[in-house]
C-alpha cells in the first residue's frame, strides 16, 4: 500500500509538471491593441507623408489599349508576366463580398477577386492563372513598390497622394464611406459618435477621414476584421469604412447595422500597379473597358453586391488623360 501510494504521488507530481509546462507553452492569443489617438494611428498610413498633391482628378488614368494586343507583345512588366505564366495579385482574404476566403473550399472569392481574374483571363485565356498574395490595407503600396506583387485588387481608393507613389487603373467601382453601429443605436454618421471610439484599418483613406473628427476617438487595426473583433468585444462603438466593406461586416454580425445615411466621402476604387508599369496599366484599362461594355461588370456586381447594396448602378466611366 505504501509503495502504491508513493507511486501515485509521483504520478501526480509528474502530471503537475506537465500541466505547468503546457500552460507556459500555450499563452493566450494576443488581441489587436488599439491606439489611443487619431494622431498615433494615422502616423502609420503610407499616405500621411506623401509629397504635395499635384493632380486635379485622382480617377484620371492612362488611355486604354484598344483593341487589346497579345500580352507578350506589350513588353515590360506585362511581357514578364506573360512569360512567367501567371499573375501575382495582392488581395484581402477577410473582406467578405470583396475578397475573403471561403471556409468550405478554401478559395479566396469576391468582387475584387473576380475583377483580377478577368485580367488574368485577358492575359492568359484562363482566369485561374492568378497567384493570390494576402495583404493588409497598409501593405498595398509597399508590395507594389518592392514588386512583391504585379497588381493590387484590394478595394483601394484612388487619391492624388497615392498617385505619387503608385499607378492606378481607371475606376472600376465607386464606393462611399459610412459607419457600422449596433442595432438600436441612434448614431447614423461620424458626427453622431462624439466622445466614442470608432475603428478603421491603418493605412486607409477611411482612417484619414476619421482623423478629421477630433471629437471621435480613432482606433486603428490591421484589418476590418480586426475592427469587427473590437466592435464585438465592446471596445469600440462603431466601425467606419467603405459601404462595400461594412456590408460584408454586417453580414457576419446579426447585431450590427449600416445606417442608410448618405456617404461622407467618395471612394473610387482602382487596381494598383507599380508606378513604372504604364503599359501594363493601359492594358488593364482595356480589359476594364471590355467588362463595362460586355455586361460582365454587372454580372460580377450581381453575384457579390446586389444583395446587400441593391441593383447594380452603371459601371464607373473611365477618365483618361494622364
C-alpha contacts under 8 A as a table, 3 or more apart, distances in Angstrom:
res1	aa1	res2	aa2	distance
1	X	4	X	5.00
1	X	5	X	6.06
2	X	5	X	4.98
2	X	6	X	6.05
3	X	6	X	5.17
3	X	7	X	6.28
4	X	7	X	5.14
4	X	8	X	6.12
5	X	8	X	5.01
5	X	9	X	6.19
6	X	9	X	5.18
6	X	10	X	6.23
7	X	10	X	5.06
7	X	11	X	6.21
8	X	11	X	5.10
8	X	12	X	6.34
9	X	12	X	5.07
9	X	13	X	6.24
10	X	13	X	5.07
10	X	14	X	6.23
11	X	14	X	5.09
11	X	15	X	6.20
12	X	15	X	5.05
12	X	16	X	6.17
13	X	16	X	5.01
13	X	17	X	6.38
14	X	17	X	5.12
14	X	18	X	6.27
15	X	18	X	5.02
15	X	19	X	6.04
16	X	19	X	5.14
16	X	20	X	6.07
17	X	20	X	5.13
17	X	21	X	6.15
18	X	21	X	5.04
18	X	22	X	6.16
19	X	22	X	5.04
19	X	23	X	6.13
20	X	23	X	5.21
20	X	24	X	6.21
21	X	24	X	5.13
21	X	25	X	6.13
22	X	25	X	5.13
22	X	26	X	6.23
23	X	26	X	5.61
23	X	27	X	6.90
24	X	27	X	6.34
32	X	221	X	6.65
32	X	226	X	6.84
32	X	230	X	7.97
33	X	221	X	7.75
34	X	219	X	5.27
34	X	220	X	5.57
34	X	221	X	6.60
35	X	38	X	7.68
35	X	40	X	6.41
35	X	41	X	5.97
35	X	218	X	7.64
35	X	219	X	5.44
35	X	220	X	5.99
36	X	40	X	7.01
36	X	41	X	7.87
36	X	217	X	7.50
36	X	218	X	7.30
36	X	219	X	6.66
37	X	40	X	5.37
37	X	41	X	6.37
37	X	217	X	6.21
37	X	218	X	5.65
37	X	219	X	6.83
38	X	41	X	5.04
38	X	42	X	5.95
38	X	210	X	7.66
38	X	211	X	5.23
38	X	214	X	7.91
38	X	217	X	6.74
38	X	218	X	4.72
38	X	219	X	6.91
39	X	42	X	5.44
39	X	43	X	6.23
39	X	211	X	7.20
40	X	43	X	5.47
40	X	44	X	7.64
41	X	44	X	6.04
41	X	45	X	7.71
41	X	202	X	6.60
41	X	207	X	7.97
41	X	218	X	7.36
41	X	219	X	6.91
41	X	220	X	5.68
42	X	45	X	5.26
42	X	48	X	6.95
42	X	202	X	6.73
42	X	203	X	7.14
42	X	207	X	6.66
42	X	208	X	6.59
42	X	211	X	7.23
43	X	48	X	6.53
44	X	48	X	7.61
44	X	138	X	7.92
44	X	202	X	6.48
44	X	203	X	6.28
45	X	48	X	5.36
45	X	138	X	6.63
45	X	202	X	6.00
45	X	203	X	3.80
45	X	204	X	6.82
46	X	49	X	6.81
46	X	50	X	7.46
46	X	138	X	6.75
46	X	141	X	7.35
46	X	203	X	5.80
47	X	50	X	5.08
47	X	161	X	6.35
47	X	162	X	6.45
47	X	203	X	7.25
50	X	161	X	5.77
50	X	162	X	7.52
50	X	164	X	7.44
50	X	165	X	7.89
51	X	161	X	6.84
51	X	164	X	7.26
52	X	161	X	7.12
53	X	160	X	5.62
53	X	161	X	5.48
53	X	164	X	7.97
54	X	160	X	6.87
55	X	58	X	6.53
55	X	160	X	5.64
56	X	160	X	7.75
57	X	60	X	5.70
57	X	160	X	7.25
58	X	158	X	5.69
58	X	159	X	5.01
58	X	160	X	5.01
58	X	163	X	7.38
59	X	158	X	6.28
59	X	159	X	7.68
59	X	170	X	6.31
59	X	171	X	6.05
59	X	268	X	7.10
59	X	270	X	7.94
59	X	318	X	7.89
59	X	319	X	6.35
60	X	170	X	6.72
60	X	318	X	7.69
60	X	319	X	4.84
60	X	320	X	5.14
60	X	321	X	6.23
60	X	322	X	6.19
61	X	168	X	6.49
61	X	169	X	5.91
61	X	170	X	5.28
61	X	318	X	7.93
61	X	319	X	6.24
61	X	320	X	4.97
61	X	321	X	6.41
61	X	322	X	5.43
62	X	169	X	7.41
62	X	170	X	7.59
62	X	278	X	7.36
62	X	281	X	6.87
62	X	282	X	5.69
62	X	285	X	7.68
62	X	320	X	5.44
62	X	321	X	6.15
62	X	322	X	5.17
63	X	282	X	5.83
63	X	285	X	7.20
63	X	320	X	5.17
63	X	321	X	6.64
63	X	322	X	7.58
64	X	281	X	7.91
64	X	282	X	4.58
64	X	283	X	6.17
64	X	284	X	7.41
64	X	285	X	4.71
64	X	286	X	4.56
64	X	289	X	7.68
64	X	320	X	7.96
65	X	68	X	5.62
65	X	69	X	7.59
65	X	282	X	5.47
65	X	283	X	5.38
65	X	285	X	7.03
65	X	286	X	5.06
66	X	69	X	7.69
66	X	286	X	5.93
67	X	286	X	7.44
68	X	283	X	6.85
68	X	286	X	6.29
68	X	287	X	7.61
69	X	73	X	6.92
69	X	74	X	7.19
70	X	73	X	5.46
70	X	74	X	7.03
70	X	123	X	7.36
71	X	74	X	5.49
71	X	75	X	7.56
71	X	78	X	6.27
71	X	79	X	6.21
71	X	82	X	6.26
71	X	123	X	5.52
72	X	75	X	5.97
72	X	78	X	6.76
72	X	79	X	4.43
72	X	80	X	7.64
72	X	82	X	5.44
72	X	83	X	7.08
73	X	79	X	6.64
74	X	78	X	6.50
74	X	79	X	5.97
74	X	279	X	7.06
74	X	280	X	7.88
75	X	78	X	5.83
75	X	79	X	4.09
75	X	80	X	7.12
76	X	79	X	5.30
76	X	80	X	6.48
76	X	277	X	7.33
76	X	279	X	7.53
76	X	280	X	7.84
77	X	80	X	5.06
77	X	81	X	6.27
77	X	277	X	6.34
77	X	280	X	6.77
78	X	81	X	5.01
78	X	82	X	6.17
78	X	279	X	7.70
78	X	280	X	5.56
79	X	82	X	5.11
79	X	83	X	6.25
80	X	83	X	5.14
80	X	84	X	6.11
81	X	84	X	4.96
81	X	85	X	6.27
81	X	86	X	6.33
81	X	87	X	6.23
82	X	85	X	5.32
82	X	86	X	6.95
82	X	123	X	6.84
82	X	124	X	7.20
85	X	124	X	7.48
85	X	129	X	7.24
86	X	120	X	7.55
86	X	124	X	7.73
86	X	129	X	4.79
86	X	130	X	5.42
86	X	131	X	6.83
87	X	120	X	6.49
87	X	129	X	6.27
87	X	130	X	4.63
87	X	131	X	5.99
87	X	150	X	6.69
88	X	130	X	5.79
88	X	131	X	4.76
88	X	132	X	5.97
88	X	133	X	7.00
88	X	149	X	5.12
88	X	150	X	5.27
88	X	151	X	6.73
89	X	116	X	7.54
89	X	130	X	6.85
89	X	131	X	6.24
89	X	132	X	5.05
89	X	133	X	5.91
89	X	149	X	5.53
89	X	150	X	5.89
89	X	151	X	4.97
89	X	152	X	5.48
89	X	153	X	6.77
90	X	132	X	6.04
90	X	133	X	4.76
90	X	134	X	5.79
90	X	135	X	5.96
90	X	140	X	7.23
90	X	143	X	7.76
90	X	149	X	5.99
90	X	150	X	7.80
90	X	151	X	6.28
90	X	152	X	4.51
90	X	153	X	6.16
90	X	154	X	7.03
91	X	99	X	6.62
91	X	112	X	7.89
91	X	113	X	7.52
91	X	132	X	6.50
91	X	133	X	6.09
91	X	134	X	5.13
91	X	135	X	5.88
91	X	152	X	6.19
91	X	153	X	5.43
91	X	154	X	4.97
92	X	95	X	6.06
92	X	98	X	7.82
92	X	99	X	5.05
92	X	100	X	6.30
92	X	134	X	5.45
92	X	135	X	5.91
92	X	136	X	6.73
92	X	154	X	5.82
93	X	96	X	8.00
93	X	99	X	5.28
93	X	100	X	3.90
93	X	101	X	5.23
93	X	108	X	6.21
93	X	134	X	6.09
94	X	99	X	6.37
94	X	100	X	4.41
94	X	101	X	6.57
94	X	223	X	7.94
94	X	224	X	7.78
94	X	225	X	6.44
95	X	98	X	5.53
95	X	99	X	5.05
95	X	100	X	5.14
95	X	224	X	7.21
95	X	225	X	7.42
95	X	245	X	6.23
95	X	248	X	6.63
95	X	249	X	7.76
96	X	99	X	5.91
96	X	100	X	5.07
96	X	110	X	7.08
96	X	245	X	7.09
96	X	248	X	4.63
96	X	249	X	6.95
97	X	100	X	6.96
97	X	109	X	7.62
97	X	110	X	4.82
97	X	111	X	6.18
97	X	244	X	7.56
97	X	245	X	7.54
97	X	248	X	5.76
97	X	304	X	5.48
97	X	305	X	6.71
98	X	109	X	7.22
98	X	110	X	4.25
98	X	111	X	4.57
98	X	112	X	5.13
98	X	113	X	6.94
98	X	154	X	7.73
98	X	155	X	7.47
98	X	244	X	7.51
98	X	245	X	7.29
98	X	304	X	7.52
99	X	108	X	6.23
99	X	109	X	5.29
99	X	110	X	4.60
99	X	111	X	6.74
99	X	112	X	5.99
99	X	113	X	5.90
99	X	154	X	7.34
100	X	108	X	5.18
100	X	109	X	5.55
100	X	110	X	6.50
101	X	106	X	5.72
101	X	107	X	5.44
101	X	108	X	4.15
101	X	109	X	6.28
102	X	105	X	5.53
102	X	106	X	5.06
102	X	107	X	5.40
102	X	108	X	6.04
102	X	109	X	6.87
103	X	106	X	5.44
103	X	107	X	7.90
108	X	113	X	7.29
109	X	112	X	7.91
109	X	113	X	5.50
109	X	114	X	7.17
110	X	113	X	5.14
110	X	114	X	6.25
110	X	304	X	6.28
111	X	114	X	5.30
111	X	115	X	6.40
111	X	300	X	6.31
111	X	301	X	6.70
111	X	303	X	7.93
111	X	304	X	5.87
111	X	305	X	7.62
112	X	115	X	5.13
112	X	116	X	6.43
112	X	153	X	5.67
112	X	154	X	6.46
112	X	155	X	7.03
113	X	116	X	5.33
113	X	117	X	6.16
113	X	153	X	7.06
114	X	117	X	4.91
114	X	118	X	6.28
114	X	300	X	6.87
115	X	118	X	5.26
115	X	119	X	6.70
115	X	153	X	7.84
115	X	300	X	7.87
116	X	119	X	4.98
116	X	120	X	6.46
116	X	153	X	6.57
117	X	120	X	4.97
117	X	121	X	6.14
117	X	127	X	4.62
117	X	128	X	6.65
117	X	129	X	7.81
117	X	130	X	6.94
118	X	121	X	4.83
118	X	122	X	6.28
118	X	127	X	5.86
118	X	287	X	7.57
119	X	122	X	5.23
119	X	123	X	6.39
119	X	127	X	7.44
119	X	284	X	6.65
119	X	287	X	6.41
120	X	123	X	5.08
120	X	124	X	5.86
120	X	125	X	7.12
120	X	126	X	6.30
120	X	127	X	4.99
120	X	128	X	7.16
120	X	129	X	6.05
120	X	130	X	6.52
121	X	124	X	5.41
121	X	125	X	4.41
121	X	126	X	4.42
121	X	127	X	4.18
121	X	128	X	7.58
121	X	129	X	7.72
122	X	125	X	5.58
122	X	126	X	7.58
122	X	127	X	7.93
122	X	287	X	6.90
123	X	126	X	7.84
124	X	127	X	7.59
124	X	129	X	7.17
126	X	129	X	5.90
127	X	130	X	7.17
133	X	149	X	7.49
135	X	139	X	5.91
135	X	140	X	6.81
136	X	139	X	5.26
136	X	140	X	6.82
136	X	222	X	6.35
136	X	223	X	6.26
137	X	140	X	5.60
137	X	154	X	7.53
137	X	201	X	7.05
137	X	202	X	7.00
137	X	203	X	5.95
137	X	204	X	6.36
137	X	222	X	7.19
137	X	223	X	6.80
138	X	141	X	7.26
138	X	202	X	6.03
138	X	203	X	4.30
138	X	204	X	6.88
138	X	222	X	7.43
139	X	142	X	5.39
139	X	143	X	6.06
139	X	203	X	7.97
140	X	143	X	5.79
140	X	144	X	6.73
140	X	152	X	6.56
140	X	154	X	7.70
141	X	144	X	5.30
141	X	145	X	6.25
141	X	165	X	7.37
141	X	166	X	6.88
141	X	272	X	7.94
142	X	145	X	5.01
142	X	146	X	6.14
143	X	146	X	5.33
143	X	147	X	5.77
143	X	148	X	5.02
143	X	149	X	6.00
144	X	147	X	4.89
144	X	148	X	6.36
144	X	149	X	5.89
144	X	150	X	6.81
144	X	151	X	6.97
144	X	152	X	7.38
144	X	166	X	7.26
144	X	272	X	7.50
144	X	273	X	6.11
144	X	274	X	5.10
145	X	148	X	7.89
145	X	165	X	7.78
145	X	166	X	7.21
145	X	274	X	5.77
145	X	275	X	7.69
147	X	150	X	6.44
147	X	274	X	7.18
149	X	152	X	7.20
150	X	273	X	6.60
150	X	274	X	7.46
151	X	271	X	6.72
151	X	272	X	5.53
151	X	273	X	5.08
151	X	274	X	7.66
152	X	271	X	5.76
152	X	272	X	4.81
152	X	273	X	6.67
153	X	156	X	7.23
153	X	270	X	7.75
153	X	271	X	5.30
153	X	272	X	6.74
154	X	271	X	7.73
155	X	269	X	5.71
155	X	270	X	7.46
156	X	268	X	7.82
156	X	269	X	5.23
156	X	270	X	6.12
156	X	271	X	7.19
156	X	272	X	7.51
157	X	205	X	6.98
157	X	267	X	5.36
157	X	268	X	5.20
157	X	269	X	4.63
157	X	270	X	6.43
158	X	162	X	6.85
158	X	163	X	7.44
158	X	168	X	7.04
158	X	171	X	7.90
158	X	267	X	7.36
158	X	268	X	5.75
158	X	269	X	5.88
158	X	270	X	5.88
159	X	162	X	5.26
159	X	163	X	6.33
160	X	163	X	5.05
160	X	164	X	6.80
161	X	164	X	5.49
161	X	165	X	7.30
162	X	165	X	5.21
162	X	166	X	6.08
162	X	167	X	7.81
163	X	166	X	5.20
163	X	167	X	5.52
163	X	168	X	7.13
163	X	275	X	7.95
164	X	167	X	7.82
165	X	275	X	6.59
166	X	272	X	6.83
166	X	273	X	5.99
166	X	274	X	5.17
166	X	275	X	4.25
167	X	272	X	5.92
167	X	273	X	5.07
167	X	274	X	5.89
167	X	275	X	4.64
167	X	276	X	7.76
167	X	277	X	7.68
167	X	278	X	7.57
167	X	281	X	7.54
168	X	270	X	5.49
168	X	271	X	5.51
168	X	272	X	4.78
168	X	273	X	5.96
168	X	281	X	6.92
169	X	172	X	7.97
169	X	270	X	5.28
169	X	271	X	5.17
169	X	272	X	6.66
169	X	273	X	7.76
169	X	281	X	5.57
169	X	282	X	7.50
169	X	284	X	6.57
169	X	285	X	5.81
170	X	270	X	5.96
170	X	271	X	7.67
170	X	285	X	6.00
170	X	288	X	7.75
170	X	318	X	5.41
170	X	319	X	6.54
170	X	320	X	7.64
171	X	174	X	7.31
171	X	268	X	5.96
171	X	269	X	5.45
171	X	270	X	4.82
171	X	271	X	7.83
171	X	316	X	6.17
171	X	317	X	7.31
171	X	318	X	6.23
171	X	319	X	7.92
172	X	268	X	7.57
172	X	269	X	5.85
172	X	270	X	5.85
172	X	271	X	7.75
172	X	288	X	7.18
172	X	315	X	7.02
172	X	316	X	6.07
173	X	268	X	6.01
173	X	269	X	5.16
173	X	270	X	7.41
173	X	315	X	6.91
173	X	316	X	6.12
174	X	266	X	7.17
174	X	267	X	5.81
174	X	268	X	4.52
174	X	269	X	6.10
174	X	316	X	6.60
175	X	242	X	6.01
175	X	243	X	6.27
175	X	244	X	6.68
175	X	266	X	6.24
175	X	267	X	4.78
175	X	268	X	6.06
175	X	269	X	7.34
176	X	241	X	7.98
176	X	242	X	5.22
176	X	243	X	5.70
176	X	263	X	5.03
176	X	264	X	6.80
176	X	265	X	5.36
176	X	266	X	4.72
176	X	267	X	5.05
177	X	206	X	6.84
177	X	240	X	6.86
177	X	241	X	5.07
177	X	242	X	4.22
177	X	243	X	5.80
177	X	263	X	5.20
177	X	264	X	5.58
177	X	265	X	5.31
177	X	266	X	6.87
177	X	267	X	6.96
178	X	189	X	6.74
178	X	190	X	8.00
178	X	240	X	5.74
178	X	241	X	5.79
178	X	242	X	6.07
178	X	243	X	5.81
178	X	246	X	7.81
178	X	258	X	7.43
178	X	259	X	7.96
178	X	261	X	7.81
178	X	262	X	7.64
178	X	263	X	5.27
178	X	264	X	6.33
179	X	188	X	7.03
179	X	189	X	6.01
179	X	190	X	6.88
179	X	238	X	6.58
179	X	239	X	5.61
179	X	240	X	4.31
179	X	241	X	6.45
179	X	243	X	7.97
179	X	246	X	7.45
179	X	258	X	6.11
179	X	259	X	7.18
180	X	238	X	5.48
180	X	239	X	5.10
180	X	240	X	6.19
180	X	246	X	6.35
180	X	250	X	7.50
180	X	256	X	6.59
180	X	257	X	5.63
180	X	258	X	4.56
180	X	259	X	7.06
181	X	185	X	6.50
181	X	187	X	7.22
181	X	188	X	7.94
181	X	237	X	6.60
181	X	238	X	4.76
181	X	239	X	6.85
181	X	256	X	5.68
181	X	257	X	5.60
181	X	258	X	6.43
181	X	259	X	7.77
182	X	185	X	5.62
182	X	237	X	7.58
182	X	238	X	7.39
182	X	255	X	5.71
182	X	256	X	4.60
182	X	257	X	5.99
183	X	255	X	5.52
183	X	256	X	5.53
183	X	257	X	5.70
186	X	192	X	7.91
187	X	190	X	7.69
187	X	192	X	5.00
187	X	193	X	6.39
188	X	192	X	6.51
188	X	258	X	7.99
188	X	259	X	5.38
188	X	260	X	7.59
188	X	261	X	6.23
189	X	192	X	5.58
189	X	193	X	7.25
189	X	259	X	7.90
189	X	261	X	7.12
189	X	264	X	7.91
190	X	193	X	5.38
190	X	194	X	7.53
190	X	210	X	7.86
190	X	213	X	7.59
190	X	216	X	7.62
191	X	194	X	6.17
191	X	213	X	7.54
191	X	216	X	7.98
193	X	196	X	5.46
193	X	197	X	7.72
193	X	198	X	7.85
193	X	216	X	6.20
193	X	237	X	7.97
194	X	215	X	4.90
194	X	216	X	4.78
194	X	217	X	7.83
195	X	215	X	5.68
195	X	216	X	5.32
195	X	217	X	6.50
196	X	216	X	5.68
196	X	217	X	5.78
196	X	236	X	7.30
196	X	237	X	6.28
197	X	216	X	6.23
197	X	217	X	4.46
197	X	218	X	5.93
197	X	219	X	6.52
197	X	235	X	7.46
197	X	236	X	4.75
197	X	237	X	5.59
197	X	238	X	6.94
198	X	216	X	6.91
198	X	217	X	6.08
198	X	218	X	5.33
198	X	219	X	5.84
198	X	236	X	5.42
198	X	237	X	5.87
198	X	238	X	4.84
198	X	239	X	5.37
198	X	240	X	6.86
199	X	218	X	6.03
199	X	219	X	4.57
199	X	220	X	5.65
199	X	221	X	7.12
199	X	227	X	5.60
199	X	230	X	7.95
199	X	231	X	7.98
199	X	236	X	6.48
199	X	238	X	6.43
199	X	239	X	4.72
199	X	240	X	6.29
200	X	204	X	7.71
200	X	206	X	6.29
200	X	207	X	5.37
200	X	210	X	7.72
200	X	218	X	7.48
200	X	219	X	6.47
200	X	220	X	5.39
200	X	221	X	6.42
200	X	223	X	7.90
200	X	224	X	6.77
200	X	227	X	6.53
200	X	239	X	6.07
200	X	240	X	5.62
200	X	241	X	6.53
201	X	204	X	6.09
201	X	206	X	7.48
201	X	207	X	6.44
201	X	220	X	5.32
201	X	221	X	4.70
201	X	222	X	5.36
201	X	223	X	5.14
201	X	224	X	5.84
201	X	227	X	7.17
202	X	207	X	6.33
202	X	220	X	5.43
202	X	221	X	5.80
202	X	222	X	5.84
202	X	223	X	7.57
203	X	207	X	6.98
204	X	207	X	5.37
204	X	208	X	6.59
205	X	208	X	4.84
205	X	209	X	6.19
206	X	209	X	5.19
206	X	210	X	6.10
206	X	240	X	6.63
206	X	241	X	5.34
206	X	242	X	7.39
207	X	210	X	4.85
207	X	211	X	6.13
207	X	218	X	7.81
207	X	220	X	7.68
208	X	211	X	5.31
208	X	212	X	7.02
209	X	212	X	5.39
209	X	213	X	7.54
210	X	213	X	5.66
210	X	216	X	7.78
210	X	218	X	6.62
210	X	240	X	7.72
211	X	214	X	6.56
211	X	218	X	6.68
213	X	216	X	5.63
214	X	217	X	7.30
219	X	236	X	7.76
220	X	227	X	7.65
221	X	224	X	7.14
221	X	226	X	5.67
221	X	227	X	5.95
222	X	226	X	6.42
223	X	226	X	5.09
223	X	227	X	6.60
224	X	227	X	4.87
224	X	228	X	6.25
224	X	245	X	7.81
224	X	249	X	7.95
225	X	228	X	4.85
225	X	229	X	6.35
225	X	249	X	7.57
226	X	229	X	5.13
226	X	230	X	6.50
227	X	230	X	5.13
227	X	231	X	6.10
227	X	239	X	6.58
228	X	231	X	4.89
228	X	232	X	6.07
228	X	239	X	7.43
228	X	249	X	7.05
229	X	232	X	5.16
229	X	233	X	6.16
230	X	233	X	5.05
230	X	234	X	6.25
230	X	235	X	5.16
230	X	236	X	5.94
231	X	234	X	5.17
231	X	235	X	5.87
231	X	236	X	5.01
231	X	237	X	6.34
231	X	238	X	6.48
231	X	239	X	7.27
232	X	235	X	7.62
233	X	236	X	7.84
234	X	237	X	6.72
236	X	239	X	7.56
239	X	246	X	7.94
240	X	246	X	7.60
241	X	245	X	6.55
241	X	246	X	6.32
242	X	245	X	5.36
242	X	246	X	6.23
242	X	267	X	7.23
243	X	246	X	5.08
243	X	247	X	6.01
243	X	258	X	8.00
243	X	263	X	7.93
244	X	247	X	5.31
244	X	248	X	6.72
244	X	305	X	7.60
244	X	309	X	7.68
245	X	248	X	5.25
245	X	249	X	6.47
246	X	249	X	4.93
246	X	250	X	6.04
246	X	258	X	6.94
247	X	250	X	5.16
247	X	251	X	6.27
247	X	258	X	7.17
247	X	308	X	6.23
247	X	309	X	7.58
248	X	251	X	5.17
248	X	252	X	6.78
249	X	252	X	5.26
249	X	253	X	6.68
250	X	253	X	5.22
250	X	254	X	6.91
250	X	255	X	7.93
250	X	256	X	5.29
250	X	257	X	5.82
250	X	258	X	7.13
251	X	254	X	7.02
253	X	256	X	5.49
263	X	266	X	7.23
273	X	277	X	6.62
273	X	281	X	7.01
274	X	277	X	5.55
275	X	278	X	7.00
277	X	280	X	5.30
277	X	281	X	6.39
278	X	281	X	5.07
278	X	282	X	6.32
279	X	282	X	5.01
279	X	283	X	6.24
280	X	283	X	5.04
280	X	284	X	6.21
281	X	284	X	5.03
281	X	285	X	6.13
282	X	285	X	5.05
282	X	286	X	6.37
283	X	286	X	5.08
283	X	287	X	6.52
284	X	287	X	5.00
284	X	288	X	6.27
285	X	288	X	4.99
285	X	289	X	6.15
286	X	289	X	5.10
286	X	290	X	6.51
287	X	290	X	5.19
287	X	291	X	6.43
288	X	291	X	4.98
288	X	292	X	6.27
289	X	292	X	5.24
289	X	293	X	6.34
289	X	318	X	7.83
290	X	293	X	5.32
290	X	294	X	5.80
291	X	294	X	5.43
291	X	295	X	6.25
291	X	296	X	4.93
291	X	297	X	4.99
292	X	295	X	5.94
292	X	296	X	6.66
292	X	297	X	5.41
292	X	298	X	7.62
292	X	315	X	6.13
293	X	296	X	7.73
294	X	297	X	7.64
295	X	298	X	5.37
295	X	299	X	6.40
296	X	299	X	4.98
296	X	300	X	6.28
297	X	300	X	5.24
297	X	301	X	6.27
297	X	315	X	7.07
298	X	301	X	4.96
298	X	302	X	6.04
298	X	312	X	6.35
298	X	314	X	8.00
298	X	315	X	7.49
299	X	302	X	5.11
299	X	303	X	6.26
300	X	303	X	5.17
300	X	304	X	6.53
301	X	304	X	5.46
301	X	305	X	5.26
301	X	306	X	6.23
301	X	312	X	6.39
302	X	305	X	5.80
302	X	306	X	4.74
302	X	307	X	7.57
302	X	311	X	7.46
302	X	312	X	6.64
303	X	306	X	6.86
304	X	307	X	7.21
305	X	308	X	5.87
305	X	309	X	5.69
305	X	310	X	7.26
305	X	312	X	8.00
306	X	309	X	5.26
306	X	310	X	4.60
306	X	311	X	5.27
306	X	312	X	6.24
307	X	310	X	5.86
307	X	311	X	7.99
